[in-house]
Amino acid sequence: MHIHQPVEVEIERYKVILAYYGAAFSGMQRQARRRSVQAELEDALRALGWAGRSILIAGRTDAGVHASGQVAAFDMEWKHSTESLQKALNAKLPPDVAVQAVSVAAGDFHPRYDARKRTYRYRIYCQPQRDPLREGLAWRAWPAPQLRRLQYAARQLRGEHDFAAFGTAPQPGGHTLRRVYAARWRAERDEFVFEVSANAFLYHMVRRMVGLQVKVGQGLAEPDAVRTALGSTQRVRELAPPQGLVLVSVEY
């Protein structure tokens, strides 16, 4: 008579890429009384037998900000394929969150501390009247900024600078030096799209970048206003609304 030994299932660290529509969320990070993407993913994991306390995330996004490439990680016993884990999670998640990919990561992988580059995209559209069909994913800027002015302002962001005027560090007392690898605007019909990549971002940094650049583009601020702000500790007042912002990717 053969005695079947129980198959031991190892705990693995899984890396997931998340997409979410941020309008109904208070942000990525779990909060006590408000809806968050982290809490939704953790609830879905618990329904599949996950016993962890907290997932690891690449970075927090503001309330109302979207993502197509947020990264999270967690340790879990799962005896099936990564594809089946993706399907099982998506069956448990609400319609405004979806797992785009699942892979097994190194045991010490950390989505935030191991990240080398993050890319955000911000979309504005230019019309004198609001467009309800676009309001959820773009900021209406009027009068329309000039592309040439926007591109000139974006070039000033590139390189390593102290971005204290544009945001606060994720940790209290953290430094505000950041290296911006790419920052550019492009035109799409009556829209302008800003894409920026950096080693890391401060809280509200991209939204202040956009807010000040649009003001420059509209001729309401000096062409070198971005360069002036980078040499200052005075906080930039212009803060673009959250709905135009998407976390596109995190690279390792």
C-alpha positions as CSV (number, residue, x, y, z in Angstrom):
1,M,0.0,0.0,0.0
2,H,1.4,3.4,-1.0
3,I,1.2,6.2,1.6
4,H,1.0,9.6,-0.1
5,Q,3.1,12.1,1.6
6,P,1.6,15.6,1.8
7,V,3.2,17.9,-0.7
8,E,4.9,20.8,1.0
9,V,4.2,24.2,-0.5
10,E,6.9,26.7,-0.2
11,I,6.2,30.3,0.7
12,E,7.2,32.5,-2.2
13,R,7.5,36.2,-2.7
14,Y,5.2,37.3,-5.5
15,K,5.4,40.5,-7.4
16,V,2.2,41.9,-9.0
17,I,1.6,44.8,-11.4
18,L,-1.6,46.7,-10.6
19,A,-3.8,49.0,-12.6
20,Y,-6.5,51.0,-10.9
21,Y,-8.8,53.9,-11.6
22,G,-8.2,56.1,-8.6
23,A,-11.4,58.3,-8.5
24,A,-13.0,56.4,-5.7
25,F,-9.8,55.7,-3.7
26,S,-8.2,57.8,-1.0
27,G,-4.8,56.6,-2.4
28,M,-2.7,53.5,-2.7
29,Q,-1.8,53.3,1.0
30,R,-4.1,51.7,3.6
31,Q,-6.0,54.2,5.7
32,A,-8.2,53.6,8.8
33,R,-11.6,54.8,7.5
34,R,-11.1,55.4,3.8
35,R,-11.0,53.2,0.8
36,S,-7.5,52.3,-0.5
37,V,-6.1,50.1,-3.2
38,Q,-3.8,48.4,-0.6
39,A,-6.8,47.4,1.5
40,E,-8.7,46.0,-1.5
41,L,-5.7,43.9,-2.6
42,E,-5.1,42.6,1.0
43,D,-8.8,41.7,1.3
44,A,-8.6,39.7,-2.0
45,L,-5.4,38.0,-0.8
46,R,-7.0,37.0,2.5
47,A,-9.9,35.5,0.6
48,L,-7.3,33.2,-1.0
49,G,-5.7,32.2,2.3
50,W,-3.0,34.8,2.6
51,A,-1.9,35.2,6.2
52,G,0.4,38.2,6.0
53,R,0.0,41.5,7.8
54,S,0.8,43.9,5.1
55,I,1.8,43.9,1.4
56,L,4.8,45.9,0.2
57,I,4.2,48.6,-2.4
58,A,6.4,50.6,-4.7
59,G,5.0,53.9,-3.6
60,R,1.9,55.7,-2.5
61,T,-0.3,57.6,-5.0
62,D,-2.5,60.5,-4.0
63,A,-6.3,60.3,-3.6
64,G,-7.7,60.3,-7.1
65,V,-4.5,59.4,-8.9
66,H,-4.6,56.4,-11.3
67,A,-2.0,53.7,-12.1
68,S,-1.3,51.3,-15.0
69,G,2.0,50.0,-13.5
70,Q,1.9,50.1,-9.7
71,V,4.0,47.3,-8.1
72,A,3.2,45.3,-5.0
73,A,4.8,42.3,-3.4
74,F,3.7,39.7,-0.7
75,D,4.8,36.3,0.7
76,M,2.3,33.5,0.2
77,E,1.9,29.8,-0.1
78,W,0.3,29.1,-3.5
79,K,0.3,25.6,-5.0
80,H,-0.9,26.7,-8.4
81,S,0.6,28.8,-11.3
82,T,1.1,32.5,-11.3
83,E,-1.5,32.7,-14.0
84,S,-4.1,31.1,-11.7
85,L,-3.1,33.5,-8.9
86,Q,-3.7,36.4,-11.2
87,K,-7.2,35.1,-12.2
88,A,-8.1,34.3,-8.6
89,L,-7.1,37.8,-7.4
90,N,-9.0,39.5,-10.3
91,A,-12.1,37.5,-9.4
92,K,-12.0,38.9,-5.9
93,L,-11.0,42.5,-6.7
94,P,-13.5,45.2,-7.4
95,P,-14.0,46.5,-11.0
96,D,-11.7,49.6,-10.5
97,V,-8.6,47.5,-9.6
98,A,-7.0,44.7,-11.7
99,V,-3.8,42.6,-11.5
100,Q,-2.0,43.0,-14.8
101,A,0.8,40.4,-14.2
102,V,2.1,38.1,-11.5
103,S,5.6,36.7,-11.2
104,V,7.7,35.0,-8.5
105,A,10.4,37.4,-7.2
106,A,13.5,37.0,-5.1
107,G,12.9,36.4,-1.5
108,D,14.3,39.8,-0.5
109,F,12.7,41.8,-3.3
110,H,11.2,45.1,-2.2
111,P,9.1,47.1,-4.7
112,R,10.0,50.4,-3.2
113,Y,13.6,50.2,-2.2
114,D,14.8,48.1,-5.2
115,A,13.2,50.5,-7.8
116,R,15.6,52.3,-10.1
117,K,13.2,54.4,-12.1
118,R,9.5,55.4,-11.9
119,T,7.5,57.0,-14.8
120,Y,4.4,59.1,-14.5
121,R,2.2,60.6,-17.2
122,Y,-0.1,63.6,-16.8
123,R,-2.8,64.6,-19.3
124,I,-4.4,67.9,-19.9
125,Y,-7.0,68.9,-22.4
126,C,-7.7,72.4,-23.7
127,Q,-11.3,73.5,-24.2
128,P,-13.2,76.6,-22.9
129,Q,-16.0,74.3,-21.6
130,R,-15.6,71.1,-19.5
131,D,-16.0,67.7,-21.1
132,P,-17.7,65.3,-18.7
133,L,-16.4,62.3,-20.7
134,R,-12.8,63.3,-20.1
135,E,-12.9,64.9,-16.7
136,G,-12.0,61.7,-14.9
137,L,-8.7,61.2,-16.7
138,A,-7.5,64.7,-17.6
139,W,-7.3,68.2,-16.3
140,R,-9.0,70.9,-18.4
141,A,-6.5,73.8,-18.8
142,W,-7.8,77.0,-20.3
143,P,-6.5,79.2,-21.9
144,A,-4.5,76.6,-23.8
145,P,-0.8,76.7,-23.0
146,Q,1.7,76.9,-25.8
147,L,3.6,73.6,-26.5
148,R,6.9,75.5,-27.1
149,R,6.7,77.1,-23.6
150,L,5.8,73.8,-22.0
151,Q,8.8,72.0,-23.6
152,Y,11.1,74.8,-22.5
153,A,9.9,74.5,-18.9
154,A,10.2,70.7,-18.9
155,R,13.9,70.8,-20.0
156,Q,14.6,72.7,-16.8
157,L,13.5,69.7,-14.7
158,R,16.0,67.3,-16.1
159,G,19.0,66.2,-14.0
160,E,19.6,66.1,-10.3
161,H,18.1,68.9,-8.2
162,D,16.7,69.6,-4.8
163,F,13.0,69.4,-5.4
164,A,12.0,70.8,-1.9
165,A,9.8,73.5,-3.5
166,F,7.8,70.8,-5.3
167,G,7.1,68.3,-2.6
168,T,7.8,66.6,0.7
169,A,9.9,63.4,1.3
170,P,7.9,60.2,2.0
171,Q,9.7,59.8,5.3
172,P,9.8,62.7,7.9
173,G,13.2,64.4,7.6
174,G,14.1,62.6,4.4
175,H,16.1,64.3,1.7
176,T,14.5,66.0,-1.3
177,L,17.2,65.4,-3.9
178,R,15.9,63.6,-6.9
179,R,17.3,62.8,-10.4
180,V,14.9,63.3,-13.3
181,Y,16.0,61.2,-16.3
182,A,13.3,62.4,-18.7
183,A,10.7,65.2,-18.8
184,R,8.8,66.1,-22.0
185,W,5.5,67.3,-23.3
186,R,3.8,66.1,-26.5
187,A,0.6,67.3,-28.3
188,E,-2.3,65.0,-29.1
189,R,-5.2,66.9,-30.8
190,D,-6.5,69.3,-28.2
191,E,-4.5,67.6,-25.5
192,F,-1.0,67.8,-24.0
193,V,0.7,64.9,-22.3
194,F,3.6,65.2,-19.9
195,E,5.8,62.2,-19.2
196,V,8.4,62.3,-16.5
197,S,10.9,59.6,-15.2
198,A,13.0,59.8,-12.1
199,N,14.8,57.7,-9.6
200,A,12.1,58.6,-7.1
201,F,9.4,61.2,-6.5
202,L,8.4,63.4,-3.6
203,Y,4.8,63.6,-2.3
204,H,2.8,65.9,-4.8
205,M,6.0,66.5,-6.9
206,V,4.6,65.6,-10.3
207,R,1.4,67.6,-9.7
208,R,3.3,70.7,-8.7
209,M,5.6,70.2,-11.7
210,V,2.6,70.2,-14.0
211,G,0.8,73.0,-12.2
212,L,3.8,75.4,-12.6
213,Q,4.6,74.3,-16.2
214,V,1.0,74.9,-17.3
215,K,1.2,78.4,-15.8
216,V,4.4,79.0,-17.8
217,G,2.7,77.6,-20.9
218,Q,-0.2,80.0,-20.5
219,G,2.2,83.0,-20.2
220,L,1.1,83.5,-16.5
221,A,4.6,82.8,-15.2
222,E,8.1,83.6,-16.3
223,P,9.7,81.1,-18.8
224,D,12.4,80.3,-16.2
225,A,10.0,79.9,-13.3
226,V,10.8,76.2,-13.0
227,R,14.5,76.9,-12.7
228,T,13.8,79.6,-10.1
229,A,11.7,77.2,-8.1
230,L,14.5,74.6,-8.1
231,G,16.8,77.1,-6.4
232,S,14.3,77.9,-3.7
233,T,12.8,76.4,-0.6
234,Q,9.5,78.2,-1.1
235,R,6.8,75.7,-1.9
236,V,5.3,76.0,-5.4
237,R,1.6,77.0,-5.0
238,E,0.4,75.5,-8.3
239,L,-0.9,72.0,-7.7
240,A,-2.5,70.3,-10.6
241,P,-5.6,68.2,-9.8
242,P,-5.1,64.4,-9.3
243,Q,-7.2,62.9,-12.0
244,G,-4.8,63.7,-14.8
245,L,-2.0,61.7,-13.2
246,V,-1.1,58.0,-13.9
247,L,1.7,56.0,-12.5
248,V,2.8,54.2,-15.7
249,S,5.7,52.0,-14.6
250,V,8.3,51.1,-12.0
251,E,11.6,49.7,-13.3
252,Y,14.1,47.5,-11.4
